[in-house]
Amino acid sequence: MDNGELVVETHGLTKRYGSGVLAVDRLDLVVRKSEVYGFLGPNGAGKTTTLRMLMGLIAPTAGAATVAGHPPGAPEGLARIGALVENPAFYPYLSGHDNLSVVARYAGVPNAHIDDALNEVGLLSRGHDRYGTYSLGMKQRLGVAAALIKEPELLILDEPTNGLDPQGMLEMRNLIKDLGRADRSVLLSSHLLNEVQQVCDRVGVIQSGRLIAQGSVDEVGGGVELLVRATPQDRADALLRERLPDAVRIQDGAFFLRVGSSRAAEISRLLVTSGCELTELRPSERSLEDVFLQLTGEESNP
């Protein structure tokens, strides 16, 4: 792939605190132009530490990264990045518009960008209301607007739906879908499987500081499997594992086979001619949640 198509690229990125805590371990991450990339992992997996390194807020212990064409923290790169990391902080007695005026002044961008940013996040009509009157969802969207006023090439969002009610989460998801377009890329950190599966083009799964899977949602999710139910189960299990080593998993009393639907007739014939009673055989789309639990061994979050 042409490196000009990459907005973020890391090689062996590592962060160790003191002598004992390895927060990020040899991370190789790739974010492409014009995509929404989901950085998925349980709390404490190393997501926020990684984002802070990419923005130059903390220095890596080892490895290298290029962000928006420059090393992390370089002024030329930061001018092309907008970020919402952890909770946004604004003045409660200023309006949303006036808070963004403060941000614009420090960022060195014209006030003319403010209304465009408010409009993009759906807050233009509330822009002159005090920040202290905003709902939590509106506060989060104002944080996104602050990240947008530089008209960035890369938007970094760290857990943007944290603490939101279901309506606020829906509004934020819809906003993120709209943000990843044209020449803008979005790097979205999240521990919520449903969020990533709904809005992202590609995903990387991090666990204990290590990237354990990366690719399109379909690639990481494993695509379509064959679901098989057959009795006696122990005989079916032995037959399937002999024919398909490393491609069989059992869940809720059913076999899930990592093979294409074209092999359904072969599997049916194998079981029936060996004395098994086949009660169900159909394609089953494997969800990202299934893969996440298998890869990390973590409980998913609602």
Long-range contacts (C-beta under 8 A, 24 or more apart in sequence): 1-32, 5-32, 5-33, 6-30, 6-31, 6-32, 6-33, 6-66, 7-31, 7-32, 7-33, 7-67, 7-68, 7-153, 7-154, 7-185, 8-37, 8-54, 8-65, 8-66, 8-67, 8-68, 8-154, 8-185, 8-187, 9-65, 9-66, 10-54, 10-63, 10-64, 10-65, 10-66, 11-63, 11-64, 11-65, 12-62, 12-63, 12-64, 13-50, 13-53, 13-60, 13-62, 13-63, 13-64, 13-65, 14-60, 14-61, 14-62, 14-63, 15-46, 15-49, 15-50, 15-53, 15-58, 15-60, 15-61, 15-209, 16-61, 22-209, 23-49, 23-209, 24-49, 24-50, 24-53, 24-60, 24-209, 25-208, 25-209, 25-210, 26-62, 26-63, 26-210, 27-63, 27-206, 27-209, 27-210, 27-211, 28-211, 28-214, 29-204, 29-211, 29-214, 30-214, 31-154, 31-185, 31-187, 32-185, 32-202, 33-183, 33-185, 34-180, 34-181, 34-182, 34-183, 34-184, 34-185, 35-180, 35-185, 35-186, 35-201, 35-202, 36-176, 36-177, 36-179, 36-180, 36-185, 36-186, 36-188, 36-199, 36-200, 36-201, 37-185, 37-186, 37-187, 37-188, 37-200, 37-201, 37-202, 37-203, 37-204, 38-188, 38-190, 38-195, 38-196, 38-199, 38-200, 38-202, 38-203, 38-204, 38-217, 39-187, 39-188, 39-189, 39-190, 39-203, 39-204, 39-206, 40-190, 40-191, 40-193, 40-196, 40-203, 40-204, 40-205, 40-206, 40-288, 40-292, 41-191, 41-205, 41-206, 41-207, 41-296, 42-191, 42-207, 42-296, 42-298, 43-191, 45-191, 45-206, 45-207, 45-208, 45-209, 46-206, 46-208, 46-209, 47-158, 47-159, 47-189, 47-191, 47-206, 48-85, 48-86, 48-158, 48-159, 48-189, 49-209, 50-206, 51-83, 51-85, 51-156, 51-158, 51-187, 51-189, 52-85, 54-156, 54-187, 55-81, 55-83, 55-85, 55-156, 57-85, 67-154, 68-153, 68-154, 79-150, 80-150, 80-152, 80-153, 80-154, 81-150, 81-152, 81-153, 81-154, 81-155, 81-156, 82-146, 82-147, 82-148, 82-149, 82-150, 82-152, 82-154, 82-155, 82-156, 83-147, 83-155, 83-156, 83-157, 83-158, 84-140, 84-143, 84-144, 84-146, 84-147, 84-156, 84-157, 84-158, 84-160, 85-156, 85-158, 86-158, 86-159, 87-143, 87-162, 88-139, 88-140, 88-142, 88-143, 88-146, 90-131, 90-139, 90-142, 90-143, 90-146, 91-131, 92-130, 92-131, 92-132, 93-130, 93-131, 93-132, 94-130, 94-131, 95-127, 95-128, 95-129, 95-130, 95-131, 96-123, 96-126, 96-127, 96-128, 96-129, 96-131, 96-134, 96-138, 96-142, 96-145, 97-127, 97-128, 99-131, 99-142, 99-146, 100-142, 100-145, 100-146, 100-149, 103-146, 103-149, 104-149, 107-149, 107-150, 109-149, 109-150, 109-151, 113-148, 113-149, 113-150, 113-151, 114-149, 116-148, 117-145, 117-146, 117-148, 117-149, 118-145, 120-145, 120-148, 120-178, 120-179, 121-145, 121-148, 121-175, 122-171, 122-175, 135-168, 136-163, 136-164, 136-165, 136-168, 137-164, 137-165, 137-167, 137-168, 137-171, 137-172, 140-164, 140-168, 140-172, 141-171, 141-172, 141-175, 144-175, 144-179, 148-179, 152-184, 153-183, 153-184, 153-185, 154-184, 154-185, 154-186, 154-187, 155-179, 155-180, 155-184, 155-185, 155-186, 155-187, 156-186, 156-187, 156-189, 157-186, 157-187, 157-188, 157-189, 158-189, 159-189, 159-190, 159-191, 160-188, 161-190, 161-192, 161-195, 169-195, 173-198, 173-199, 191-301, 192-301, 193-287, 193-288, 193-289, 193-292, 193-300, 193-301, 194-289, 196-288, 197-221, 197-287, 197-288, 197-289, 203-288, 205-291, 205-292, 205-295, 205-296, 207-295, 207-296, 207-298, 212-295, 212-296, 213-291, 213-295, 217-288, 220-288, 220-291, 221-285, 221-286, 221-287, 221-288, 221-290, 221-291, 222-258, 222-286, 222-290, 222-291, 223-285, 223-286, 224-260, 224-261, 224-283, 224-284, 224-285, 224-286, 225-256, 225-257, 225-258, 225-259, 225-283, 225-284, 225-285, 225-286, 226-256, 226-257, 226-259, 226-261, 226-263, 226-264, 226-267, 226-281, 226-282, 226-283, 226-284, 227-254, 227-255, 227-256, 227-257, 227-280, 227-281, 227-282, 227-283, 227-284, 228-254, 228-255, 228-256, 228-257, 228-267, 228-271, 228-278, 228-280, 228-281, 229-253, 229-254, 229-255, 229-278, 229-279, 229-280, 229-281, 230-255, 230-271, 230-276, 230-277, 230-278, 230-279, 231-276, 231-277, 231-279, 232-276, 235-274, 235-275, 235-276, 236-271, 236-276, 239-270, 239-271, 239-274, 239-276, 240-267, 240-270, 240-271, 243-267, 243-270, 249-294, 251-290, 254-280, 256-284, 256-286
